[in-house]
Amino acid sequence: MTRESETTTDILVAGGGLGGVAATLAALRRGRSVVLVEETDWIGGQLTSQGVPPDEHTWIEQFGCTRSYRGLRNAIRDHYRTWYPLTDEARARPDLNPGEGRVSRLCHEPKVAAAVLDAMVAPYVSAGRLRILYGHKVLGAAVNGDRVTAVTVEGADGHRLDVTAQYVVDATELGDLLPLTGAEHVTGFESRHDTGEPSAPEKAQPANMQAFSWVFAVDHRAGENHTIDPPAGYSDWVRYQPPKWPNPLLSLSAPDPRTLENVRREFIPNAASGPVVADQRADPGDKELWAFRRVLSRNVFRPGFADSDVTIVNWPMIDYLPGPLIGVSDEERDKHLAGARELSMSMLYWLQTEAPRQDGGTGWPGLRLRGDVMGTADGLAKAPYIRESRRITARYRIVEQDLSMSVRGEAGAVSYPDSVGIGMYRIDLHPSTGGDTYIDVASSPFQIPLGALLPVRLRNLLPAAKNIGTTHITNGCYRLHPVEWNIGEVAGALAAHCLEHGLEPEQVHADGARLRAFQGELATDGVELAWPEIKGY
């Protein structure tokens, strides 16, 4: 049978991360057809295929996210209540935290989030309104004037498909559609002269981007030996010391992101951690590495069910700094991807063989990769954890001065009349490929302005992930899970709204009555547009 070479849909969503899924669901709820393109075989992006439990703000259990994002969180908890042998006490907790991790009030296995997201989109697949192209990537785009008319995608087997759509949503992890469509965009670090940001450098650094990381999951089997073979480049990695780093990267010591003081972390597999209350306002939670991103805790299950916790290794020690994934040749990109994988496996081998223990010995040979948690054979996540993307040149650019507590003080973040959502996280920039160490700035609870989702020229392309009109600096607080979901949900809703009313995004944005009508629809759908009176951190 001849395979199709082209197809048509209302809305094409490129990238199945959190923003892509939220955009897809928002459009589907409004009666539209969607083709969703995803490079891996899981949707969910940073929450699933990249293996990172939610990074969320202090008030997430009460407010500060969209209704649909809260539905996702509730469904993950219900999955554990339905299928896992929880203790009665854990089952009864409305704020069940399956991993009792310190980074978030909801730490869970990536595979559970993947199952929940699959269930959320399944009805639309069955109805024939959603088509998901797993294992596909965007390859090219056709543009007529200021409109994207079609996008070419390619499967792992080399088969290509031209997708014609009225609206195109870029939810890829690196903003891949921006250069393919000719969209005006930026990369890396803008200059202080350009943005006026206190934390920006004097000159622009377009190749200077936050490190990416290849995350992995482990448990610990006391008395067993699961030591891996030393990676080929281990002897280099064990000596590697990044610029401005106080010691070799493979270590239990690293700078505190907020103070830059070199701090020795504790690492004791399956150590009793006591009651865990994840609260980024009081404590980032990263001083005790085993519990930091723990996604499965023996304490919440009936006695004897699990012999070990499961934790995610997403620590400063696996931040890959030798080079970025954007603005380089395919050969260079592949080299960096392979290097990041080797760095992560070198960290595991170091933990198994050389990490200092409290008893004076070295190494934890019982550490075992848990590929089943990640959905892979090798235990690494399906994809690298991406912190920074290409960013559109937007009709409104969000800058540090809009929300930095040191700039805004008691006034709080700038109030945007075109708000389409809210978020909160410190400006959290990891070490970068340009040699910077952490940039960590206290921020005020902020809004998401619609103008930051509108390209300056293209009329039917919308960003839905880390590619909105932030800067290198403000991306540090707009890149986290609930904010990405909110951004994606708005992008999908806006595309559907424009199709229903015969409008274009700029017409919605420029007209006060139309903008208020769209904001009213979002509010009805459970998108919070403003914060109550609270203070940032």
C-alpha positions in Angstrom: 0.0 0.0 0.0 1.3 3.4 -0.9 2.0 5.6 2.1 0.5 9.1 2.1 2.8 12.0 1.4 0.5 14.8 2.6 -2.3 15.5 5.0 -4.4 18.4 6.2 -5.5 19.5 9.7 -6.8 22.6 11.4 -3.8 23.0 13.7 -0.4 21.4 13.6 1.5 21.1 16.9 5.1 20.4 16.5 6.6 19.0 19.7 4.8 16.8 22.3 6.2 18.3 25.4 4.0 19.9 28.1 3.3 23.0 26.0 2.5 20.9 23.0 0.1 18.6 24.9 -1.6 21.5 26.5 -2.0 23.3 23.2 -3.3 20.1 21.6 -5.9 19.5 24.3 -7.0 23.2 24.3 -7.6 23.1 20.6 -9.4 19.7 20.7 -11.7 20.9 23.5 -12.8 23.7 21.1 -13.7 21.3 18.4 -10.6 21.5 16.2 -8.6 18.8 14.5 -4.9 18.5 15.4 -1.8 16.7 14.1 0.7 16.4 16.9 4.4 15.6 16.0 6.7 14.1 18.7 10.3 12.9 18.2 10.1 10.2 21.0 7.5 7.6 21.7 6.2 9.5 24.8 4.4 12.8 25.0 5.1 15.0 28.0 8.6 16.4 27.4 10.4 17.5 30.5 7.9 15.7 32.7 8.2 12.3 30.9 10.7 11.7 28.1 13.3 14.1 29.8 12.7 12.6 33.2 12.3 15.7 35.4 9.7 15.8 38.2 7.7 19.1 38.3 9.5 22.2 39.4 6.7 24.2 41.0 6.1 27.2 43.2 5.1 27.3 46.9 1.4 27.8 46.4 0.8 25.2 43.7 -1.6 23.1 45.8 -3.9 26.1 46.3 -3.6 28.3 43.2 -1.2 29.5 40.6 -1.8 27.1 37.6 -4.5 26.4 35.1 -7.4 24.1 35.8 -6.2 21.6 33.2 -2.7 21.5 34.7 -4.3 20.8 38.1 -6.3 18.1 36.5 -3.0 16.5 35.3 -1.5 16.6 38.8 -4.7 15.1 40.3 -4.8 12.4 37.7 -1.1 11.4 38.5 -2.0 11.1 42.1 -5.1 9.1 41.3 -3.0 6.7 39.2 -1.0 5.8 42.3 -4.1 5.6 44.4 -5.7 3.2 41.9 -2.8 0.9 41.0 -0.2 1.1 43.8 -0.4 -0.5 47.3 -0.2 2.7 49.3 -0.4 2.9 53.0 -3.8 4.0 54.3 -2.2 7.2 55.5 -0.6 8.0 52.1 -3.8 7.1 50.2 -5.8 9.5 52.3 -3.5 12.5 51.8 -5.0 15.0 49.3 -1.4 16.2 48.6 0.1 12.7 48.1 3.7 12.9 47.0 4.6 9.4 45.8 8.4 10.1 45.8 8.5 12.4 48.9 11.0 14.4 46.9 12.2 17.7 48.2 12.1 19.5 44.8 8.3 19.4 44.4 5.1 18.6 46.3 4.4 16.0 43.5 7.4 13.9 42.7 6.5 10.8 40.6 7.9 8.4 38.0 8.1 9.7 34.5 6.3 6.6 33.2 3.3 7.4 35.3 3.0 10.9 33.9 3.4 9.4 30.4 0.5 6.9 31.0 -1.7 9.7 32.4 -1.1 12.0 29.4 -1.8 9.1 27.0 -5.1 8.6 28.8 -5.9 12.3 28.5 -5.5 12.4 24.7 -6.8 8.9 24.0 -10.5 9.9 23.5 -9.6 12.3 20.8 -7.4 9.8 19.0 -10.3 7.3 19.1 -12.7 10.0 17.7 -10.3 10.6 14.8 -9.7 14.2 15.7 -6.2 13.8 16.9 -3.4 12.2 15.0 -0.1 11.7 16.9 3.0 11.1 14.8 5.5 9.5 17.2 9.1 9.2 16.2 8.8 12.2 13.8 10.7 15.5 13.7 10.1 18.7 11.7 12.3 18.9 8.6 11.1 21.9 6.6 8.3 24.4 6.1 6.5 26.2 3.3 5.9 29.9 3.8 3.8 32.2 1.7 4.4 35.8 2.6 3.8 36.0 6.4 1.9 32.7 6.7 3.2 29.2 7.2 1.3 27.0 4.8 2.7 23.6 5.5 5.3 21.7 7.5 7.3 18.7 6.4 7.9 16.1 9.0 10.1 13.0 8.8 9.8 9.6 10.6 12.6 7.6 11.9 12.4 5.4 8.8 13.0 8.4 6.5 9.4 8.7 5.3 8.3 12.3 4.8 4.9 13.8 5.2 3.7 17.3 4.3 1.2 18.6 6.8 -1.0 21.6 5.7 -2.6 23.5 8.6 -4.3 26.8 9.2 -2.3 27.4 12.3 1.1 26.0 13.3 2.2 25.8 16.9 5.9 25.4 17.7 6.2 23.4 20.9 9.6 21.8 20.0 12.2 21.8 22.7 14.7 23.9 20.8 12.3 26.1 18.8 13.1 24.1 15.7 10.4 25.7 13.5 11.6 29.2 14.0 14.6 29.0 11.5 12.6 26.7 9.2 9.8 29.2 8.8 12.1 32.3 8.8 10.6 33.6 12.0 12.6 36.4 13.6 14.2 34.9 16.7 17.2 35.2 19.1 19.5 32.7 20.9 21.7 32.9 23.9 22.4 35.9 26.1 21.1 39.4 25.0 23.2 42.5 25.9 22.5 44.9 28.7 22.5 47.6 26.1 19.6 45.8 24.3 17.5 44.8 27.3 18.6 47.0 30.2 18.7 43.9 32.4 20.9 44.2 35.5 22.2 40.7 35.1 22.9 40.9 31.4 26.5 41.2 29.9 27.7 44.3 28.1 27.8 42.5 24.8 25.4 39.9 23.4 26.5 36.3 23.5 24.2 34.3 21.1 26.1 31.0 21.6 26.0 31.3 25.4 23.1 29.1 26.6 22.1 27.2 29.7 23.5 23.7 30.0 21.4 20.7 29.1 21.4 17.5 31.1 20.8 13.8 30.3 18.9 12.6 33.3 18.8 9.0 34.7 17.0 7.0 37.4 18.5 4.7 40.0 17.6 2.6 43.0 20.0 1.0 45.5 20.3 -2.8 46.1 22.4 -3.2 49.2 24.8 -6.1 49.0 24.6 -6.3 45.2 27.0 -5.1 42.6 25.5 -3.2 39.6 28.7 -1.3 38.7 28.7 -0.4 35.0 31.7 -0.5 32.8 33.7 2.7 32.9 32.6 5.0 30.0 35.2 5.5 27.4 35.8 9.1 28.4 35.7 8.6 32.1 39.3 9.5 32.7 38.7 12.8 31.1 35.4 13.5 32.8 36.7 12.7 36.3 39.3 15.4 35.9 37.0 17.9 34.2 36.6 21.2 36.0 34.4 23.8 34.3 35.3 27.5 34.4 34.4 29.2 37.7 33.7 25.8 39.2 35.5 25.2 42.6 36.3 21.5 42.0 36.0 18.7 39.4 32.4 18.4 38.2 32.2 14.7 39.3 32.0 15.4 43.0 29.4 15.8 45.7 30.3 19.5 46.0 29.0 22.3 43.9 28.1 26.0 44.2 24.9 26.9 45.9 22.9 28.5 43.1 21.7 31.4 45.3 25.0 32.3 47.2 27.6 30.7 44.9 29.3 29.3 48.1 30.8 25.8 47.5 28.6 23.4 49.3 29.1 19.7 50.0 25.9 17.7 49.3 24.9 14.6 51.2 24.3 11.4 49.3 23.1 8.3 51.2 20.9 5.9 49.3 17.7 5.0 51.1 18.5 7.1 54.1 15.6 8.0 56.3 14.8 11.6 55.4 11.9 12.3 57.9 8.9 14.3 56.9 9.4 16.1 53.6 7.7 19.4 52.8 8.8 20.7 49.5 8.9 24.5 49.6 11.3 26.3 47.2 10.7 29.5 49.2 12.4 28.1 52.3 14.8 25.6 50.8 15.6 24.5 47.3 16.0 20.9 48.6 19.2 20.1 46.8 21.5 19.5 49.8 20.3 15.9 50.3 20.7 14.4 46.8 19.0 11.1 47.3 15.7 12.8 48.5 16.1 15.8 46.2 14.4 14.3 43.2 13.2 11.0 44.6 10.2 9.8 42.6 9.3 6.6 44.5 9.5 6.4 48.3 9.2 3.2 50.2 7.5 5.1 53.0 4.3 5.6 51.1 3.8 1.9 50.3 2.7 -1.1 52.4 5.6 -2.7 54.3 7.7 -5.0 52.1 6.4 -3.7 48.7 9.5 -1.9 47.6 13.1 -2.8 48.7 14.4 0.6 47.6 13.4 4.1 46.8 13.9 5.4 43.2 15.6 8.7 42.6 16.3 10.8 39.6 19.8 12.1 39.1 19.3 15.7 37.7 22.0 17.4 39.6 24.6 20.2 38.8 27.2 17.4 38.3 25.6 16.3 35.0 25.0 19.8 33.5 26.7 19.5 30.1 28.8 22.6 29.5 31.2 22.0 26.6 28.8 23.3 24.0 25.2 24.1 23.0 22.7 22.2 20.7 21.7 25.3 18.9 23.7 27.1 16.2 26.1 24.3 15.6 26.5 21.7 12.8 24.7 18.4 12.9 28.1 16.7 13.6 28.8 19.1 16.5 25.3 18.6 17.9 25.6 14.8 17.8 29.0 15.1 19.6 27.4 17.2 22.4 24.5 14.8 22.8 26.9 11.8 23.0 29.0 13.8 25.4 26.1 14.5 27.7 25.2 10.8 27.8 28.8 9.9 28.6 29.0 12.6 31.3 25.9 11.2 33.0 27.2 7.6 32.9 30.5 8.8 34.2 28.7 10.4 37.1 27.0 7.1 37.8 30.3 5.2 37.6 31.9 7.7 40.0 29.0 7.2 42.4 29.4 3.5 42.2 33.1 3.4 42.6 34.6 6.6 44.0 32.0 8.6 45.9 33.0 9.1 49.5 30.8 7.3 52.0 30.0 8.3 55.7 31.8 5.1 56.9 35.1 6.2 55.3 34.7 3.8 52.3 34.2 4.8 48.7 31.5 3.9 46.2 27.9 2.6 46.1 28.1 -0.5 43.8 24.5 -1.3 44.6 23.2 1.7 42.6 21.2 0.2 39.8 19.9 2.0 36.7 16.1 1.9 36.4 15.4 2.0 32.7 11.8 0.8 33.3 11.1 4.1 35.1 12.4 6.0 32.1 11.0 3.8 29.4 14.4 2.9 28.1 16.8 0.0 27.9 19.8 1.9 29.2 18.3 3.8 32.1 18.9 7.2 30.7 15.9 9.4 29.8 14.6 9.2 26.3 15.7 12.7 25.5 18.0 15.4 27.1 16.6 17.9 29.5 16.5 21.2 27.7 16.5 24.4 29.7 16.8 26.9 26.9 15.4 27.3 23.3 15.5 29.7 20.4 13.1 32.5 21.3 10.8 34.4 19.0 11.3 38.1 18.5 7.9 39.0 20.0 5.6 41.9 20.0 6.4 42.2 23.7 9.6 41.0 25.3 9.6 40.0 29.0 12.7 41.4 30.8 14.3 41.0 34.2 13.0 44.4 35.3 9.4 43.2 34.8 9.6 40.8 37.8 12.9 40.9 39.7 12.2 41.5 43.3 15.4 43.7 43.6 14.0 45.9 40.9 10.3 45.8 41.6 10.4 45.6 45.4 7.0 45.8 47.1 5.3 46.8 43.8 5.5 43.2 42.6 5.8 42.2 39.0 4.6 44.4 36.2 0.8 43.9 35.6 0.2 43.2 32.0 -3.2 44.3 30.5 -3.0 41.4 28.1 -2.3 38.7 30.7 -3.2 35.2 29.6 -1.9 33.3 32.6 0.4 33.4 35.6 3.6 31.7 37.0 6.1 31.8 39.7 9.7 30.6 40.0 13.0 32.2 40.9 15.0 33.3 37.9 17.0 30.1 37.9 19.8 30.0 35.3 22.1 27.0 35.4 25.8 27.3 34.4 26.1 28.0 30.7 28.1 27.1 27.7 29.8 30.5 27.8 31.4 29.9 31.1 28.9 31.5 33.4 28.1 30.0 36.8 24.6 30.3 38.3 22.5 33.4 37.9 19.8 33.1 40.5 17.5 36.1 41.1 14.5 36.4 43.5 11.4 37.1 41.5 7.8 38.2 42.1 4.8 36.2 41.1 4.3 37.1 37.4 1.8 37.1 34.6 2.2 35.8 31.0 1.5 38.6 28.5 -0.2 37.6 25.3 2.2 39.9 23.4 5.1 37.5 24.3 3.4 34.8 22.3 3.0 36.8 19.1 5.8 36.9 16.5 6.5 40.3 15.2 5.7 39.2 11.6 4.4 35.7 11.0 0.6 35.6 11.3 -0.2 32.0 12.0 2.8 30.6 13.9 2.5 30.5 17.7 5.1 29.5 20.2 4.1 27.1 23.0 7.1 26.2 25.1 10.4 27.8 26.0 10.4 29.8 22.8 8.2 32.7 23.7 9.4 36.3 23.9 11.5 36.1 27.1 15.2 36.8 27.3 18.0 34.5 28.3 17.4 35.7 31.9 13.6 35.6 32.2 13.5 32.3 30.4 15.0 31.1 33.8 11.6 31.5 35.4 9.2 31.0 32.5 10.6 27.6 31.5 9.2 25.5 34.3 6.4 22.9 34.1 3.2 24.7 35.1 4.2 27.9 33.1 5.0 25.9 30.0 1.7 24.1 30.2 -0.1 27.5 30.6 1.7 28.9 27.6 0.8 25.9 25.5 -2.8 25.9 26.6 -3.1 29.6 25.6 -1.5 29.0 22.2 -3.9 26.2 21.4 -6.9 28.1 22.6 -5.8 31.2 20.6 -5.5 29.3 17.4 -8.9 27.7 17.9 -10.4 31.1 18.9 -9.1 32.7 15.7 -10.4 29.9 13.5 -13.9 30.2 15.1 -14.1 33.9 14.8 -12.3 34.5 11.5 -9.6 36.5 13.3 -5.8 36.5 13.4 -3.8 36.6 16.7 -2.7 40.2 16.3 -6.3 41.3 15.8 -7.3 39.7 19.1 -4.3 41.4 20.8 -4.7 44.8 19.3 -8.5 45.3 20.0 -9.5 45.8 23.6 -12.9 44.2 23.3 -11.6 41.2 21.4 -8.8 40.8 23.9 -11.2 40.9 26.8 -13.5 38.3 25.1 -10.5 35.9 24.7 -9.4 36.5 28.3 -12.9 35.8 29.4 -12.9 32.5 27.6 -9.6 31.6 29.2 -10.9 32.5 32.7 -14.0 30.3 32.1 -11.7 27.4 31.1 -9.8 27.8 34.4 -6.8 29.9 33.3 -5.8 32.2 36.2 -5.0 35.7 34.9 -3.8 37.4 38.0 -2.3 36.5 41.4 -3.8 37.2 44.8 -1.8 39.4 47.1 1.4 37.4 47.8 5.1 38.1 47.8 7.8 36.4 45.8 11.0 34.7 46.8 
